Amino acid sequence: MNRNKTAAIVVTVVVLSSLAVVALWYPTMVPDVRIGYLSQDLHQLALKVAIANGWFEEEGITVQLLTYTNGAYEMDGFQSGQIDMGYLGVAPALIKSINAGINISVLAAVNSEGSSIEVLKSEYAAGHVTKMADLAGKKIYHPGVATVQNFLLRLALNQSGLTVDDVTLETAQLSTVADLLTPDAPAYIAWEPFPSLSYYEGITVPLNLTGNIWPNHPCCVVATSNAFAQTNPDIVQKVVDIHVRAEEWILSHPAEALAIAIDWLGIDESPVSTAFNRIIYNQTLNVAGVEAYLEFLIHEEQISITPAEAAAFLDSFIDLSYLS
């Protein structure tokens, strides 16, 4: 990849919370589209593949990239006008669209599966925590309330006969979460590559892969601000086309895609390879899965609509016309 050329068209903005910190920018350059994504989230490899292969430049699109620590903060980026489009989890997209009135539309899937509930290796080896039910009364770390991982953790607890009220949930930065684990706080849930990395470091073992909790579950999606799509449908179409091209390239060039992931994440090949193989890359949205998410969020009283309002909301929330 020609890094100088990419730097000329791609701007990286690191978002440590809901506030943006500019890492690199050329004041005279106006981007065609500002795209948000999650920091070190291997689910969103398609965006990195598109950048590495120069496909935005090939289509004549100037892109500004902004990173967020979780999908809820990225939704705040949509609300504040920081970004026009984004790669993020479908759960925060649902929750904050409804509860905060943020007008976005989901255009395509990014991946399914690819997260894990990890537990301290020492607690697992001692037989203290070998199944979800053993987490009763314990603290579990997660990326944030309005995240796919929070949703899947609630689902896994329910499947084990527990509820979220039987544990203590605490938000933590995924880059440091493995160091926070103790016998009283022995577990966390996170997206890849963090689970695979803490496993290869000898800190944790997988307690429950999310593909086992809910096979082929929806996860990350590509979304757009409705206002941006109304005024820039051609740009939105090009971004979706590039995304589809990247998803298909990952499947047809797995070795090259893995090399891009290793370079991006800056960690050893073994954990990245394990993480890569736990993720299903696919642009086709699992609409039935999104409906199931919505039903569960209503059941958990995390969103402010009724079951009778769900179908009308989804009709306005999902727009697959750019994939046709």
N, C-alpha and C positions, 0 to 999 in steps of 0.2 A: 504493500500500500504506500502511496506517495503521501507521507504525513504532512509535508509542507502544503501540498495542494488541498488536502482535507482540512487542514487548519484554516485555510483561506475561506472555506465555505461552511465550516461547521464550528459552532461556538458552544463551549461547554460551560454550563452554569451549575454550580453545586448548591443544592438546597439542603441545608443541615436541619432545618425544621420546616416551618411554613414560610421562612424568609429566604430570599435568594441572595447568594453571594456570587458576584461575577468573577469568573476565573480568567476569561479571555474574551475580548470583544473588540471589534473595530468600529468606532463610533459612526463612521460614515456609511457603514454597510447596513442595509435594511433587509432582514430576512423575508423570504416569501412565506415561510411557515415556522412557527416555534413549536417544537415537539418535546414533550416531557416523557421521562421514563424513570424507572427505579434503579438506584445505585446498586451495582453488583448483583443484579437479578438475572440469572442465566436464562430464565423464561423468555426474556426479551432479546435474545440473541439475534433475531431477525433484523432488528434495527442496526446492530453493530455490523452484521454481514452486509447490509445495504451501504453503510458508510465505508467499510473496508473495500468494497468492490466499486465504489465511486458511482453508484447508480443515481443518487440525487443530482450530482453534477451532470451526469449523462442526460438526465431529463430536464436540465436547466433550472433546477430548484436550489435556491439558497436556503439552508437550514440553520436554525439556532436550536441547540439541544440544551435541555435543562434537566438536572437529576433531582430526584426526591427520595427521601428515606422510606416512605411508604405511600400507598395509594390514596390514603385520606389526605395527606399533604398535597399530593398531586391534584386532587380534586379542588383543594383550596387554590392551587395555581390556576385552574380553569376559572374559578369564581372571581379571582382578582385580576384576570386578564393577562397573567404571565405567559400562558401557553394557548395555542390554538388547537393542537392535537396532542394525543398522548398514548403511551403504552402503560397500562395499569391493570390491577385486578378488577374483575367484574363486581365483586362484592362492594368495595368502596365506591365504585361507579354507581351501583344501585342505591346504596345507603345514602350517600350525600346528594345524589340527584333528587331523591325524594325528600329527605329531611332538611336539606339546605336549599332546595329549589335551584340547583345548578343545572343549566340546560345544556346537556351533551347528548350525543347519540353514539351507540356502539356500532361499529362498521364491520368488524371482522374479529375472529379469534386470533390469539397469538400462540397459545399452548393449552394443554390440559395436563393434569397431574403435576408432579415435580416439587412437592413439599414433603416434610417429614416431621414427626414428633420425635425428638431425641431425648434420651435420658442418660444421666451420669453412668458411665461404664461400671464404676465401683458399686453403685446402688443396684444395678442390674445383676452384676456378678454375685453379689451377696444375697440375691433373691428378694430384696426389699421392694423393688419396682420392676416387675416383669410383664405387667399388663396395665391397661388404662385404669382399671378399678383401683389399683394400688396408689394412684395419685390423689385419692381422697384426702383432704386436709393439707395437701401440699401446695406450694407455689409453682406456677407454670409461667414462663416468660413467652411473650408473643410480640409481633411487630406493631400492633395497634388494634384498637377496637374495630374500626371499619376496614378490616382487611380480609382477604380470602382465608388467610391462615387462622384468624380468629373464628371465622365461620366454621372451618373444618375441625378446629379444636372443639367447638361446641357440639358439632355433630358426633365426633368420636366419643366425647364424654357421654352423650345421650345413648349411644350404642352400647356403652359399658354399664349402663344403669345409673350413671351420675348426671348431674347438671352442672352448669357453670357456678352455681351457688355452693357446690361441694368442694371447690378449689379456690385458690387465690390467684387471680390473673394480674400480671404486672408487665407493662410495656418495657422493652429494652432494645437498645441498638444491636442489630444482628452481628455487627463486626466484633462485638465484645461479649455477646450473650453467653458463650460457652464458659467464659471465665467467671461468670456470676453463679454458676451452679453449685449447690450444696445439698446435703441430705434432706434438708427441709424445703429446698427449692431445686428439685433434681431434674427438671425437664423444661424444654422449650419447643416451640414450633416455628419453623422458618422455611422460606423458599430456598431452593438450591442456588448456589453451591454451599451454603453455610452448613447444612446437616452433613454433607459428605466431607467437608473440611474438618469439622470437629471429630468425626469418626476417624479419619486418617491421622489426626493428631493424638488419638488414643484417649480422648476426653469422654466421648459419648458413643452410644450404640442406638440404632433406630428402634424405637418402641412401636411405631405405627407409621408406615408410609401412607401418604394421603391417597395414593392409588388403590390401597387396600380399604381405606375408609369409604371411599366413593370412587369406584373405577371410572376412568375417563371423565372425571369431573372438570367442569370449566374452570379456567383460572384467569390468565391475562387476556386482555382485549385491546384492540385499537379503537380509540374514541376521538370524536371531534366536538368542538364547540359548535352548537347549532348556528350561532351567529356567523362564525367563520365559514361554515359550510354553505350558508346562504349566499355569501358574497364571493366565495372562492371555490366553487364546486370543482373547477378544473384542477386546482392544486390538491384538493382532497382526493380526487380520483387518481392523480399521479402518485400520491403517497400510498394509497391502498394498493395500486398496481405494483409499486416497488415492494411493498410488504409481502404481497403474494409471491412475487418473484424470489424474495429472500427465503420465505418459508419453503418453497419448492427446492431452492438451491441447497438448503440445509439437509434436506432428505436425500438429494442426489449427490451431495459432496460432503458426507459426514466427517471425513478426515480433515478437510480444509476448514469446515465449520468449527470443528473442535480446536484447531490451531488458532483460529480467530478468538475463540472463547478463552483459551489459555492466555493469549497475549492481552486480552481485555482485562481479565480478572487478576492476572499477575500472581497466580498460585500454581502449585505443581500439577502436572498432567494427571496423576492418579485420581485425586478427588474431583477434578473437573470432568474427567471421563466418566466416573461413576455418576456424577450429577447429571451430565449430558444424557446418559442412557435412562435416567428416571423421568425425563421430560418428553412429552409427546408434542412435537411441533406440528401445528395444523391451523390453517386460516379459516376453516369451516366452523362456524359458531354452533355450539351445542345449545340450541334454543330451549329444548326441553330441560336441559340442565340449568339454564338461567331461570326458567320458570320455577324449578325446584328450589334454587337459591332464594328466590323472592318469597315463596311459600314458607320456607324455614325462617327467614328474617321476620316475616309477619308473626309466625308462631312464637319466636323469641322476643317479640315486642321491640325489635331494633329499628323498625321503620314505621312511619306515621300514615300508612294507608291500610285499607281493609282488604280482605280477600276479594270482595266484589269489585274493587277498583284496580286489581292487579292486571287484568288483561288489557285494559285501556292504557295503563301506564306502559306496559311492555310494547304495545303498538307504536308508541311515540319514542320509546327508548332505543329500540333496535331498528337499524336501517341497513339492510343487506344489499341495497340497490347498487352500491359501488363494486360489489363482488361479481355482479352479473356481466 
